[in-house]
Amino acid sequence: MDLQTINEMWERDSKIDKVMLDEASIKIPQLHQKYLTLLSEYTLLLKRKNQDLKRLQHQKYLYYAGKAPPEEYEDKPFPYKVLKSDVYSWVSVDEDIHKVEMKMEYYTVVLRTLEEILKQVHQMSFNIKNMITWRQFAGGV
């Protein structure tokens, strides 16, 4: 599931039926469970990707430092001799590292979005209560 799909789901789920407030109220725990599950999944995906990044950084460090086994990089040997102090500079600009970092950033944005959605789900019961109170006030009760 991607961010666009989550946003489309929330666009549908965030609408409160102004006539059937009792059903909208009953729907709140289901929405909480749905988005909390997604939050948990993406949290684990981010942690997994963080571990992948650490492993890849280590492999790239060995590659740029010239310590990797030659059979591991036979198809693309590194043509330069790099000083030990410059190895991290090469690792930080590596394309494979950037791909993993961008995926991590994407997961972070999804997590922030899900956290905001959960805040709104928590707020729904107050919104429904306020709608009921307003109707009572407007009806003269």
N, CA, C and O atoms as CSV, one atom per row, in Angstrom:
chain,resi,resn,atom,element,x,y,z
A,1,MET,N,N,0.853,-1.170,0.000
A,1,MET,CA,C,0.000,0.000,0.000
A,1,MET,C,C,0.901,1.236,0.000
A,1,MET,O,O,1.881,1.305,0.741
A,2,ASP,N,N,0.556,2.194,-0.831
A,2,ASP,CA,C,1.381,3.386,-0.934
A,2,ASP,C,C,0.684,4.589,-0.290
A,2,ASP,O,O,-0.458,4.499,0.160
A,3,LEU,N,N,1.389,5.694,-0.258
A,3,LEU,CA,C,0.894,6.908,0.404
A,3,LEU,C,C,-0.371,7.426,-0.264
A,3,LEU,O,O,-1.295,7.863,0.422
A,4,GLN,N,N,-0.425,7.385,-1.568
A,4,GLN,CA,C,-1.605,7.865,-2.278
A,4,GLN,C,C,-2.837,7.041,-1.909
A,4,GLN,O,O,-3.916,7.598,-1.707
A,5,THR,N,N,-2.685,5.745,-1.822
A,5,THR,CA,C,-3.795,4.869,-1.446
A,5,THR,C,C,-4.257,5.165,-0.023
A,5,THR,O,O,-5.456,5.195,0.254
A,6,ILE,N,N,-3.307,5.382,0.870
A,6,ILE,CA,C,-3.655,5.712,2.258
A,6,ILE,C,C,-4.422,7.030,2.308
A,6,ILE,O,O,-5.415,7.145,3.027
A,7,ASN,N,N,-3.967,8.018,1.550
A,7,ASN,CA,C,-4.656,9.311,1.526
A,7,ASN,C,C,-6.066,9.180,0.948
A,7,ASN,O,O,-6.997,9.819,1.438
A,8,GLU,N,N,-6.227,8.364,-0.079
A,8,GLU,CA,C,-7.560,8.146,-0.656
A,8,GLU,C,C,-8.472,7.439,0.337
A,8,GLU,O,O,-9.650,7.779,0.449
A,9,MET,N,N,-7.932,6.449,1.065
A,9,MET,CA,C,-8.719,5.754,2.084
A,9,MET,C,C,-9.167,6.736,3.164
A,9,MET,O,O,-10.323,6.717,3.589
A,10,TRP,N,N,-8.254,7.586,3.602
A,10,TRP,CA,C,-8.588,8.531,4.658
A,10,TRP,C,C,-9.603,9.561,4.175
A,10,TRP,O,O,-10.454,10.011,4.941
A,11,GLU,N,N,-9.508,9.928,2.910
A,11,GLU,CA,C,-10.486,10.877,2.369
A,11,GLU,C,C,-11.900,10.296,2.480
A,11,GLU,O,O,-12.843,11.013,2.815
A,12,ARG,N,N,-12.042,9.017,2.204
A,12,ARG,CA,C,-13.353,8.356,2.349
A,12,ARG,C,C,-13.713,8.171,3.824
A,12,ARG,O,O,-14.841,8.452,4.230
A,13,ASP,N,N,-12.754,7.700,4.625
A,13,ASP,CA,C,-13.030,7.364,6.025
A,13,ASP,C,C,-13.251,8.590,6.913
A,13,ASP,O,O,-13.890,8.485,7.960
A,14,SER,N,N,-12.741,9.725,6.514
A,14,SER,CA,C,-12.810,10.905,7.381
A,14,SER,C,C,-14.175,11.594,7.344
A,14,SER,O,O,-14.461,12.455,8.177
A,15,LYS,N,N,-14.999,11.224,6.400
A,15,LYS,CA,C,-16.324,11.842,6.292
A,15,LYS,C,C,-17.242,11.294,7.380
A,15,LYS,O,O,-17.363,10.083,7.564
A,16,ILE,N,N,-17.878,12.206,8.088
A,16,ILE,CA,C,-18.822,11.840,9.141
A,16,ILE,C,C,-20.225,12.045,8.593
A,16,ILE,O,O,-20.571,13.137,8.142
A,17,ASP,N,N,-21.036,10.983,8.635
A,17,ASP,CA,C,-22.416,11.078,8.184
A,17,ASP,C,C,-23.181,11.920,9.207
A,17,ASP,O,O,-23.350,11.513,10.356
A,18,LYS,N,N,-23.636,13.087,8.778
A,18,LYS,CA,C,-24.278,14.027,9.700
A,18,LYS,C,C,-25.654,13.576,10.156
A,18,LYS,O,O,-26.181,14.094,11.141
A,19,VAL,N,N,-26.242,12.618,9.453
A,19,VAL,CA,C,-27.552,12.100,9.840
A,19,VAL,C,C,-27.404,10.918,10.792
A,19,VAL,O,O,-28.121,10.820,11.788
A,20,MET,N,N,-26.466,10.018,10.480
A,20,MET,CA,C,-26.283,8.795,11.256
A,20,MET,C,C,-25.057,8.932,12.167
A,20,MET,O,O,-24.057,8.236,11.988
A,21,LEU,N,N,-25.151,9.823,13.127
A,21,LEU,CA,C,-24.020,10.073,14.024
A,21,LEU,C,C,-23.703,8.864,14.894
A,21,LEU,O,O,-22.546,8.651,15.257
A,22,ASP,N,N,-24.712,8.072,15.233
A,22,ASP,CA,C,-24.452,6.883,16.044
A,22,ASP,C,C,-23.589,5.879,15.280
A,22,ASP,O,O,-22.681,5.284,15.861
A,23,GLU,N,N,-23.856,5.684,13.995
A,23,GLU,CA,C,-23.041,4.769,13.191
A,23,GLU,C,C,-21.628,5.316,12.998
A,23,GLU,O,O,-20.653,4.564,13.005
A,24,ALA,N,N,-21.530,6.630,12.827
A,24,ALA,CA,C,-20.202,7.247,12.693
A,24,ALA,C,C,-19.402,7.048,13.976
A,24,ALA,O,O,-18.191,6.829,13.928
A,25,SER,N,N,-20.071,7.124,15.111
A,25,SER,CA,C,-19.409,6.922,16.393
A,25,SER,C,C,-18.941,5.480,16.560
A,25,SER,O,O,-17.855,5.228,17.081
A,26,ILE,N,N,-19.761,4.543,16.119
A,26,ILE,CA,C,-19.411,3.120,16.210
A,26,ILE,C,C,-18.236,2.790,15.293
A,26,ILE,O,O,-17.462,1.875,15.573
A,27,LYS,N,N,-18.109,3.525,14.219
A,27,LYS,CA,C,-17.063,3.276,13.227
A,27,LYS,C,C,-15.667,3.698,13.724
A,27,LYS,O,O,-14.666,3.258,13.159
A,28,ILE,N,N,-15.580,4.520,14.741
A,28,ILE,CA,C,-14.296,5.065,15.211
A,28,ILE,C,C,-13.306,3.974,15.640
A,28,ILE,O,O,-12.156,4.030,15.206
A,29,PRO,N,N,-13.679,2.992,16.460
A,29,PRO,CA,C,-12.698,1.957,16.822
A,29,PRO,C,C,-12.189,1.157,15.621
A,29,PRO,O,O,-11.028,0.750,15.586
A,30,GLN,N,N,-13.056,0.939,14.647
A,30,GLN,CA,C,-12.634,0.223,13.443
A,30,GLN,C,C,-11.592,1.037,12.668
A,30,GLN,O,O,-10.601,0.496,12.177
A,31,LEU,N,N,-11.834,2.330,12.570
A,31,LEU,CA,C,-10.866,3.204,11.887
A,31,LEU,C,C,-9.546,3.234,12.639
A,31,LEU,O,O,-8.472,3.213,12.038
A,32,HIS,N,N,-9.641,3.285,13.959
A,32,HIS,CA,C,-8.420,3.294,14.767
A,32,HIS,C,C,-7.612,2.026,14.526
A,32,HIS,O,O,-6.398,2.088,14.336
A,33,GLN,N,N,-8.276,0.886,14.533
A,33,GLN,CA,C,-7.589,-0.382,14.311
A,33,GLN,C,C,-6.976,-0.430,12.921
A,33,GLN,O,O,-5.846,-0.893,12.763
A,34,LYS,N,N,-7.686,0.030,11.928
A,34,LYS,CA,C,-7.220,0.004,10.538
A,34,LYS,C,C,-5.935,0.827,10.375
A,34,LYS,O,O,-4.959,0.346,9.798
A,35,TYR,N,N,-5.935,2.048,10.878
A,35,TYR,CA,C,-4.775,2.923,10.692
A,35,TYR,C,C,-3.646,2.599,11.665
A,35,TYR,O,O,-2.478,2.840,11.359
A,36,LEU,N,N,-3.977,2.062,12.821
A,36,LEU,CA,C,-2.937,1.623,13.745
A,36,LEU,C,C,-2.180,0.423,13.170
A,36,LEU,O,O,-0.965,0.315,13.335
A,37,THR,N,N,-2.893,-0.468,12.504
A,37,THR,CA,C,-2.251,-1.604,11.847
A,37,THR,C,C,-1.286,-1.122,10.762
A,37,THR,O,O,-0.161,-1.611,10.658
A,38,LEU,N,N,-1.732,-0.172,9.967
A,38,LEU,CA,C,-0.859,0.389,8.931
A,38,LEU,C,C,0.363,1.075,9.543
A,38,LEU,O,O,1.478,0.951,9.035
A,39,LEU,N,N,0.140,1.795,10.633
A,39,LEU,CA,C,1.251,2.465,11.314
A,39,LEU,C,C,2.273,1.446,11.794
A,39,LEU,O,O,3.477,1.656,11.650
A,40,SER,N,N,1.806,0.358,12.357
A,40,SER,CA,C,2.708,-0.693,12.839
A,40,SER,C,C,3.488,-1.320,11.693
A,40,SER,O,O,4.692,-1.549,11.807
A,41,GLU,N,N,2.809,-1.596,10.599
A,41,GLU,CA,C,3.480,-2.197,9.442
A,41,GLU,C,C,4.576,-1.284,8.897
A,41,GLU,O,O,5.685,-1.735,8.613
A,42,TYR,N,N,4.259,-0.015,8.754
A,42,TYR,CA,C,5.252,0.917,8.210
A,42,TYR,C,C,6.380,1.186,9.193
A,42,TYR,O,O,7.506,1.459,8.777
A,43,THR,N,N,6.100,1.116,10.478
A,43,THR,CA,C,7.169,1.262,11.463
A,43,THR,C,C,8.168,0.117,11.315
A,43,THR,O,O,9.380,0.331,11.354
A,44,LEU,N,N,7.653,-1.088,11.148
A,44,LEU,CA,C,8.534,-2.243,10.952
A,44,LEU,C,C,9.284,-2.166,9.625
A,44,LEU,O,O,10.456,-2.534,9.556
A,45,LEU,N,N,8.624,-1.694,8.582
A,45,LEU,CA,C,9.298,-1.527,7.288
A,45,LEU,C,C,10.455,-0.530,7.396
A,45,LEU,O,O,11.525,-0.745,6.827
A,46,LEU,N,N,10.230,0.556,8.129
A,46,LEU,CA,C,11.290,1.551,8.307
A,46,LEU,C,C,12.454,0.967,9.098
A,46,LEU,O,O,13.613,1.209,8.762
A,47,LYS,N,N,12.160,0.207,10.135
A,47,LYS,CA,C,13.234,-0.421,10.919
A,47,LYS,C,C,14.025,-1.410,10.065
A,47,LYS,O,O,15.253,-1.457,10.136
A,48,ARG,N,N,13.315,-2.197,9.259
A,48,ARG,CA,C,13.981,-3.147,8.369
A,48,ARG,C,C,14.867,-2.418,7.359
A,48,ARG,O,O,15.989,-2.846,7.089
A,49,LYS,N,N,14.363,-1.326,6.806
A,49,LYS,CA,C,15.130,-0.559,5.828
A,49,LYS,C,C,16.335,0.099,6.490
A,49,LYS,O,O,17.375,0.264,5.853
A,50,ASN,N,N,16.208,0.476,7.752
A,50,ASN,CA,C,17.333,1.041,8.496
A,50,ASN,C,C,18.444,0.002,8.647
A,50,ASN,O,O,19.625,0.321,8.508
A,51,GLN,N,N,18.056,-1.241,8.932
A,51,GLN,CA,C,19.043,-2.318,9.020
A,51,GLN,C,C,19.688,-2.583,7.658
A,51,GLN,O,O,20.892,-2.828,7.573
A,52,ASP,N,N,18.886,-2.532,6.601
A,52,ASP,CA,C,19.430,-2.693,5.251
A,52,ASP,C,C,20.455,-1.608,4.942
A,52,ASP,O,O,21.493,-1.872,4.334
A,53,LEU,N,N,20.151,-0.391,5.367
A,53,LEU,CA,C,21.076,0.720,5.134
A,53,LEU,C,C,22.397,0.493,5.857
A,53,LEU,O,O,23.462,0.710,5.279
A,54,LYS,N,N,22.341,0.064,7.103
A,54,LYS,CA,C,23.574,-0.193,7.858
A,54,LYS,C,C,24.416,-1.274,7.185
A,54,LYS,O,O,25.635,-1.147,7.067
A,55,ARG,N,N,23.746,-2.339,6.747
A,55,ARG,CA,C,24.451,-3.432,6.088
A,55,ARG,C,C,25.071,-2.956,4.768
A,55,ARG,O,O,26.215,-3.288,4.457
A,56,LEU,N,N,24.312,-2.183,4.004
A,56,LEU,CA,C,24.804,-1.671,2.727
A,56,LEU,C,C,25.955,-0.685,2.928
A,56,LEU,O,O,26.925,-0.698,2.170
A,57,GLN,N,N,25.847,0.169,3.947
A,57,GLN,CA,C,26.942,1.103,4.231
A,57,GLN,C,C,28.223,0.351,4.561
A,57,GLN,O,O,29.308,0.758,4.145
A,58,HIS,N,N,28.106,-0.738,5.301
A,58,HIS,CA,C,29.286,-1.535,5.632
A,58,HIS,C,C,29.879,-2.156,4.366
A,58,HIS,O,O,31.093,-2.129,4.163
A,59,GLN,N,N,29.019,-2.712,3.523
A,59,GLN,CA,C,29.508,-3.298,2.270
A,59,GLN,C,C,30.183,-2.247,1.396
A,59,GLN,O,O,31.228,-2.508,0.800
A,60,LYS,N,N,29.590,-1.068,1.323
A,60,LYS,CA,C,30.166,0.000,0.498
A,60,LYS,C,C,31.469,0.512,1.107
A,60,LYS,O,O,32.393,0.882,0.384
A,61,TYR,N,N,31.539,0.532,2.428
A,61,TYR,CA,C,32.786,0.935,3.076
A,61,TYR,C,C,33.912,-0.024,2.671
A,61,TYR,O,O,35.004,0.403,2.296
A,62,LEU,N,N,33.624,-1.317,2.755
A,62,LEU,CA,C,34.627,-2.308,2.365
A,62,LEU,C,C,35.001,-2.160,0.893
A,62,LEU,O,O,36.169,-2.292,0.527
A,63,TYR,N,N,34.016,-1.887,0.061
A,63,TYR,CA,C,34.248,-1.724,-1.377
A,63,TYR,C,C,35.159,-0.532,-1.655
A,63,TYR,O,O,36.156,-0.657,-2.366
A,64,TYR,N,N,34.812,0.622,-1.092
A,64,TYR,CA,C,35.598,1.838,-1.362
A,64,TYR,C,C,36.958,1.817,-0.667
A,64,TYR,O,O,37.904,2.448,-1.138
A,65,ALA,N,N,37.058,1.098,0.446
A,65,ALA,CA,C,38.335,0.996,1.153
A,65,ALA,C,C,39.247,-0.047,0.507
A,65,ALA,O,O,40.411,-0.174,0.887
A,66,GLY,N,N,38.723,-0.793,-0.469
A,66,GLY,CA,C,39.521,-1.812,-1.140
A,66,GLY,C,C,39.673,-3.082,-0.328
A,66,GLY,O,O,40.591,-3.867,-0.567
A,67,LYS,N,N,38.774,-3.294,0.639
A,67,LYS,CA,C,38.867,-4.467,1.510
A,67,LYS,C,C,37.844,-5.548,1.169
A,67,LYS,O,O,37.834,-6.614,1.785
A,68,ALA,N,N,36.999,-5.277,0.202
A,68,ALA,CA,C,35.985,-6.262,-0.171
A,68,ALA,C,C,36.632,-7.373,-0.987
A,68,ALA,O,O,37.584,-7.122,-1.726
A,69,PRO,N,N,36.130,-8.591,-0.865
A,69,PRO,CA,C,36.660,-9.685,-1.681
A,69,PRO,C,C,36.483,-9.364,-3.169
A,69,PRO,O,O,35.412,-8.903,-3.566
A,70,PRO,N,N,37.492,-9.591,-3.991
A,70,PRO,CA,C,37.415,-9.220,-5.401
A,70,PRO,C,C,36.270,-9.885,-6.162
A,70,PRO,O,O,35.699,-9.277,-7.068
A,71,GLU,N,N,35.928,-11.120,-5.807
A,71,GLU,CA,C,34.847,-11.798,-6.517
A,71,GLU,C,C,33.496,-11.131,-6.274
A,71,GLU,O,O,32.568,-11.295,-7.066
A,72,GLU,N,N,33.388,-10.380,-5.181
A,72,GLU,CA,C,32.144,-9.708,-4.861
A,72,GLU,C,C,31.861,-8.549,-5.810
A,72,GLU,O,O,30.702,-8.223,-6.067
A,73,TYR,N,N,32.911,-7.928,-6.328
A,73,TYR,CA,C,32.752,-6.758,-7.191
A,73,TYR,C,C,33.493,-6.920,-8.507
A,73,TYR,O,O,34.013,-5.939,-9.040
A,74,GLU,N,N,33.556,-8.129,-9.046
A,74,GLU,CA,C,34.257,-8.370,-10.304
A,74,GLU,C,C,33.650,-7.575,-11.452
A,74,GLU,O,O,34.370,-7.108,-12.334
A,75,ASP,N,N,32.327,-7.421,-11.445
A,75,ASP,CA,C,31.669,-6.754,-12.557
A,75,ASP,C,C,31.871,-5.235,-12.540
A,75,ASP,O,O,31.725,-4.591,-13.579
A,76,LYS,N,N,32.201,-4.654,-11.393
A,76,LYS,CA,C,32.417,-3.199,-11.333
A,76,LYS,C,C,33.524,-2.868,-10.325
A,76,LYS,O,O,33.241,-2.375,-9.233
A,77,PRO,N,N,34.749,-3.129,-10.680
A,77,PRO,CA,C,35.842,-2.790,-9.760
A,77,PRO,C,C,35.974,-1.271,-9.617
A,77,PRO,O,O,35.732,-0.522,-10.564
A,78,PHE,N,N,36.354,-0.841,-8.441
A,78,PHE,CA,C,36.507,0.587,-8.170
A,78,PHE,C,C,37.901,1.018,-8.626
A,78,PHE,O,O,38.899,0.489,-8.137
A,79,PRO,N,N,37.981,1.971,-9.556
A,79,PRO,CA,C,39.268,2.286,-10.188
A,79,PRO,C,C,40.180,3.216,-9.381
A,79,PRO,O,O,41.315,3.450,-9.797
A,80,TYR,N,N,39.735,3.743,-8.266
A,80,TYR,CA,C,40.520,4.733,-7.529
A,80,TYR,C,C,41.093,4.157,-6.240
A,80,TYR,O,O,40.564,3.199,-5.676
A,81,LYS,N,N,42.158,4.749,-5.800
A,81,LYS,CA,C,42.736,4.459,-4.487
A,81,LYS,C,C,42.221,5.563,-3.571
A,81,LYS,O,O,42.477,6.743,-3.811
A,82,VAL,N,N,41.509,5.187,-2.542
A,82,VAL,CA,C,40.859,6.167,-1.662
A,82,VAL,C,C,41.538,6.157,-0.307
A,82,VAL,O,O,41.817,5.100,0.259
A,83,LEU,N,N,41.802,7.365,0.208
A,83,LEU,CA,C,42.342,7.479,1.557
A,83,LEU,C,C,41.272,7.057,2.563
A,83,LEU,O,O,40.075,7.211,2.316
A,84,LYS,N,N,41.714,6.532,3.679
A,84,LYS,CA,C,40.786,6.061,4.699
A,84,LYS,C,C,39.834,7.179,5.136
A,84,LYS,O,O,38.654,6.934,5.389
A,85,SER,N,N,40.345,8.380,5.222
A,85,SER,CA,C,39.512,9.506,5.663
A,85,SER,C,C,38.466,9.895,4.620
A,85,SER,O,O,37.490,10.565,4.958
A,86,ASP,N,N,38.648,9.491,3.361
A,86,ASP,CA,C,37.713,9.848,2.297
A,86,ASP,C,C,36.675,8.765,2.002
A,86,ASP,O,O,35.755,8.991,1.216
A,87,VAL,N,N,36.811,7.610,2.614
A,87,VAL,CA,C,35.914,6.496,2.316
A,87,VAL,C,C,34.466,6.863,2.621
A,87,VAL,O,O,33.581,6.553,1.823
A,88,TYR,N,N,34.204,7.506,3.739
A,88,TYR,CA,C,32.825,7.853,4.102
A,88,TYR,C,C,32.234,8.861,3.127
A,88,TYR,O,O,31.022,8.870,2.915
A,89,SER,N,N,33.066,9.711,2.531
A,89,SER,CA,C,32.575,10.641,1.513
A,89,SER,C,C,32.066,9.875,0.299
A,89,SER,O,O,31.025,10.212,-0.263
A,90,TRP,N,N,32.802,8.848,-0.101
A,90,TRP,CA,C,32.380,8.031,-1.229
A,90,TRP,C,C,31.126,7.233,-0.892
A,90,TRP,O,O,30.236,7.091,-1.730
A,91,VAL,N,N,31.055,6.722,0.309
A,91,VAL,CA,C,29.878,5.949,0.724
A,91,VAL,C,C,28.645,6.847,0.725
A,91,VAL,O,O,27.572,6.426,0.292
A,92,SER,N,N,28.789,8.076,1.207
A,92,SER,CA,C,27.629,8.967,1.331
A,92,SER,C,C,27.044,9.385,-0.010
A,92,SER,O,O,25.872,9.755,-0.073
A,93,VAL,N,N,27.832,9.335,-1.090
A,93,VAL,CA,C,27.315,9.733,-2.400
A,93,VAL,C,C,27.011,8.533,-3.296
A,93,VAL,O,O,26.699,8.703,-4.475
A,94,ASP,N,N,27.097,7.347,-2.755
A,94,ASP,CA,C,26.841,6.146,-3.532
A,94,ASP,C,C,25.362,6.067,-3.900
A,94,ASP,O,O,24.493,6.347,-3.074
A,95,GLU,N,N,25.084,5.686,-5.135
A,95,GLU,CA,C,23.716,5.630,-5.650
A,95,GLU,C,C,22.864,4.597,-4.914
A,95,GLU,O,O,21.689,4.854,-4.649
A,96,ASP,N,N,23.419,3.454,-4.582
A,96,ASP,CA,C,22.670,2.424,-3.851
A,96,ASP,C,C,22.273,2.925,-2.461
A,96,ASP,O,O,21.170,2.653,-1.988
A,97,ILE,N,N,23.165,3.644,-1.826
A,97,ILE,CA,C,22.871,4.224,-0.506
A,97,ILE,C,C,21.729,5.230,-0.638
A,97,ILE,O,O,20.822,5.255,0.194
A,98,HIS,N,N,21.772,6.054,-1.677
A,98,HIS,CA,C,20.728,7.067,-1.876
A,98,HIS,C,C,19.360,6.425,-2.077
A,98,HIS,O,O,18.354,6.934,-1.582
A,99,LYS,N,N,19.319,5.310,-2.801
A,99,LYS,CA,C,18.042,4.636,-3.026
A,99,LYS,C,C,17.439,4.152,-1.709
A,99,LYS,O,O,16.240,4.309,-1.476
A,100,VAL,N,N,18.254,3.575,-0.866
A,100,VAL,CA,C,17.758,3.088,0.429
A,100,VAL,C,C,17.349,4.268,1.308
A,100,VAL,O,O,16.329,4.194,1.994
A,101,GLU,N,N,18.118,5.347,1.301
A,101,GLU,CA,C,17.773,6.525,2.103
A,101,GLU,C,C,16.465,7.155,1.630
A,101,GLU,O,O,15.663,7.610,2.446
A,102,MET,N,N,16.250,7.183,0.320
A,102,MET,CA,C,14.997,7.740,-0.194
A,102,MET,C,C,13.804,6.866,0.199
A,102,MET,O,O,12.728,7.384,0.495
A,103,LYS,N,N,13.989,5.561,0.201
A,103,LYS,CA,C,12.921,4.660,0.630
A,103,LYS,C,C,12.617,4.887,2.114
A,103,LYS,O,O,11.456,4.878,2.524
A,104,MET,N,N,13.654,5.087,2.905
A,104,MET,CA,C,13.464,5.367,4.334
A,104,MET,C,C,12.718,6.684,4.523
A,104,MET,O,O,11.846,6.788,5.385
A,105,GLU,N,N,13.058,7.676,3.728
A,105,GLU,CA,C,12.371,8.974,3.820
A,105,GLU,C,C,10.896,8.819,3.450
A,105,GLU,O,O,10.022,9.414,4.081
A,106,TYR,N,N,10.632,8.023,2.434
A,106,TYR,CA,C,9.251,7.756,2.030
A,106,TYR,C,C,8.477,7.102,3.180
A,106,TYR,O,O,7.354,7.505,3.485
A,107,TYR,N,N,9.075,6.100,3.807
A,107,TYR,CA,C,8.425,5.440,4.937
A,107,TYR,C,C,8.198,6.421,6.090
A,107,TYR,O,O,7.180,6.344,6.777
A,108,THR,N,N,9.120,7.320,6.298
A,108,THR,CA,C,8.969,8.324,7.353
A,108,THR,C,C,7.783,9.243,7.065
A,108,THR,O,O,7.021,9.578,7.973
A,109,VAL,N,N,7.627,9.646,5.814
A,109,VAL,CA,C,6.491,10.493,5.435
A,109,VAL,C,C,5.180,9.733,5.624
A,109,VAL,O,O,4.205,10.296,6.121
A,110,VAL,N,N,5.149,8.474,5.237
A,110,VAL,CA,C,3.952,7.652,5.433
A,110,VAL,C,C,3.633,7.544,6.929
A,110,VAL,O,O,2.473,7.648,7.328
A,111,LEU,N,N,4.658,7.337,7.746
A,111,LEU,CA,C,4.441,7.237,9.197
A,111,LEU,C,C,3.876,8.533,9.766
A,111,LEU,O,O,2.952,8.506,10.579
A,112,ARG,N,N,4.426,9.661,9.342
A,112,ARG,CA,C,3.904,10.957,9.824
A,112,ARG,C,C,2.446,11.136,9.410
A,112,ARG,O,O,1.624,11.618,10.191
A,113,THR,N,N,2.135,10.746,8.182
A,113,THR,CA,C,0.756,10.847,7.703
A,113,THR,C,C,-0.176,9.972,8.544
A,113,THR,O,O,-1.255,10.412,8.940
A,114,LEU,N,N,0.242,8.741,8.813
A,114,LEU,CA,C,-0.585,7.835,9.618
A,114,LEU,C,C,-0.744,8.343,11.048
A,114,LEU,O,O,-1.812,8.191,11.640
A,115,GLU,N,N,0.286,8.934,11.599
A,115,GLU,CA,C,0.179,9.504,12.947
A,115,GLU,C,C,-0.838,10.645,12.970
A,115,GLU,O,O,-1.621,10.761,13.912
A,116,GLU,N,N,-0.828,11.483,11.936
A,116,GLU,CA,C,-1.804,12.574,11.863
A,116,GLU,C,C,-3.223,12.041,11.673
A,116,GLU,O,O,-4.173,12.572,12.248
A,117,ILE,N,N,-3.362,10.995,10.868
A,117,ILE,CA,C,-4.680,10.383,10.681
A,117,ILE,C,C,-5.187,9.825,12.007
A,117,ILE,O,O,-6.360,9.995,12.340
A,118,LEU,N,N,-4.324,9.166,12.760
A,118,LEU,CA,C,-4.744,8.620,14.057
A,118,LEU,C,C,-5.147,9.732,15.023
A,118,LEU,O,O,-6.077,9.559,15.811
A,119,LYS,N,N,-4.461,10.859,14.969
A,119,LYS,CA,C,-4.875,11.996,15.811
A,119,LYS,C,C,-6.294,12.436,15.453
A,119,LYS,O,O,-7.101,12.743,16.330
A,120,GLN,N,N,-6.584,12.460,14.152
A,120,GLN,CA,C,-7.921,12.860,13.718
A,120,GLN,C,C,-8.967,11.813,14.089
A,120,GLN,O,O,-10.100,12.160,14.421
A,121,VAL,N,N,-8.599,10.551,14.034
A,121,VAL,CA,C,-9.524,9.492,14.458
A,121,VAL,C,C,-9.867,9.669,15.931
A,121,VAL,O,O,-11.024,9.523,16.323
A,122,HIS,N,N,-8.866,9.982,16.745
A,122,HIS,CA,C,-9.115,10.228,18.171
A,122,HIS,C,C,-10.033,11.427,18.362
A,122,HIS,O,O,-10.837,11.457,19.294
A,123,GLN,N,N,-9.915,12.407,17.485
A,123,GLN,CA,C,-10.697,13.638,17.589
A,123,GLN,C,C,-12.139,13.443,17.123
A,123,GLN,O,O,-13.002,14.258,17.450
A,124,MET,N,N,-12.413,12.397,16.380
A,124,MET,CA,C,-13.749,12.196,15.797
A,124,MET,C,C,-14.855,12.148,16.846
A,124,MET,O,O,-15.928,12.718,16.644
A,125,SER,N,N,-14.604,11.479,17.951
A,125,SER,CA,C,-15.666,11.376,18.962
A,125,SER,C,C,-16.021,12.759,19.519
A,125,SER,O,O,-17.187,13.028,19.810
A,126,PHE,N,N,-15.039,13.619,19.666
A,126,PHE,CA,C,-15.316,14.984,20.139
A,126,PHE,C,C,-16.099,15.754,19.081
A,126,PHE,O,O,-17.003,16.522,19.410
A,127,ASN,N,N,-15.754,15.551,17.816
A,127,ASN,CA,C,-16.484,16.225,16.744
A,127,ASN,C,C,-17.936,15.773,16.702
A,127,ASN,O,O,-18.837,16.591,16.519
A,128,ILE,N,N,-18.166,14.483,16.870
A,128,ILE,CA,C,-19.530,13.956,16.866
A,128,ILE,C,C,-20.306,14.499,18.060
A,128,ILE,O,O,-21.466,14.890,17.929
A,129,LYS,N,N,-19.664,14.521,19.220
A,129,LYS,CA,C,-20.325,15.063,20.415
A,129,LYS,C,C,-20.689,16.530,20.216
A,129,LYS,O,O,-21.775,16.965,20.598
A,130,ASN,N,N,-19.774,17.291,19.617
A,130,ASN,CA,C,-20.057,18.706,19.348
A,130,ASN,C,C,-21.213,18.868,18.365
A,130,ASN,O,O,-22.013,19.792,18.509
A,131,MET,N,N,-21.315,17.996,17.380
A,131,MET,CA,C,-22.423,18.057,16.429
A,131,MET,C,C,-23.751,17.801,17.144
A,131,MET,O,O,-24.753,18.471,16.895
A,132,ILE,N,N,-23.726,16.805,18.047
A,132,ILE,CA,C,-24.948,16.495,18.805
A,132,ILE,C,C,-25.325,17.659,19.709
A,132,ILE,O,O,-26.493,18.039,19.786
A,133,THR,N,N,-24.345,18.219,20.386
A,133,THR,CA,C,-24.607,19.364,21.272
A,133,THR,C,C,-25.154,20.549,20.502
A,133,THR,O,O,-26.074,21.225,20.964
A,134,TRP,N,N,-24.598,20.804,19.337
A,134,TRP,CA,C,-25.079,21.922,18.518
A,134,TRP,C,C,-26.526,21.704,18.077
A,134,TRP,O,O,-27.327,22.638,18.079
A,135,ARG,N,N,-26.858,20.461,17.697
A,135,ARG,CA,C,-28.224,20.153,17.289
A,135,ARG,C,C,-29.203,20.358,18.447
A,135,ARG,O,O,-30.308,20.868,18.262
A,136,GLN,N,N,-28.776,19.952,19.639
A,136,GLN,CA,C,-29.639,20.155,20.808
A,136,GLN,C,C,-29.831,21.647,21.066
A,136,GLN,O,O,-30.940,22.088,21.369
A,137,PHE,N,N,-28.775,22.410,20.948
A,137,PHE,CA,C,-28.849,23.863,21.155
A,137,PHE,C,C,-29.745,24.508,20.091
A,137,PHE,O,O,-30.616,25.320,20.402
A,138,ALA,N,N,-29.515,24.135,18.847
A,138,ALA,CA,C,-30.283,24.727,17.746
A,138,ALA,C,C,-31.754,24.296,17.798
A,138,ALA,O,O,-32.635,25.025,17.344
A,139,GLY,N,N,-32.008,23.123,18.348
A,139,GLY,CA,C,-33.395,22.631,18.465
A,139,GLY,C,C,-34.109,23.148,19.691
A,139,GLY,O,O,-35.304,22.907,19.862
A,140,GLY,N,N,-33.393,23.861,20.553
A,140,GLY,CA,C,-34.031,24.418,21.741
A,140,GLY,C,C,-34.113,23.448,22.902
A,140,GLY,O,O,-34.903,23.659,23.823
A,141,VAL,N,N,-33.319,22.389,22.881
A,141,VAL,CA,C,-33.377,21.401,23.959
A,141,VAL,C,C,-32.490,21.816,25.089
A,141,VAL,O,O,-32.402,21.113,26.095
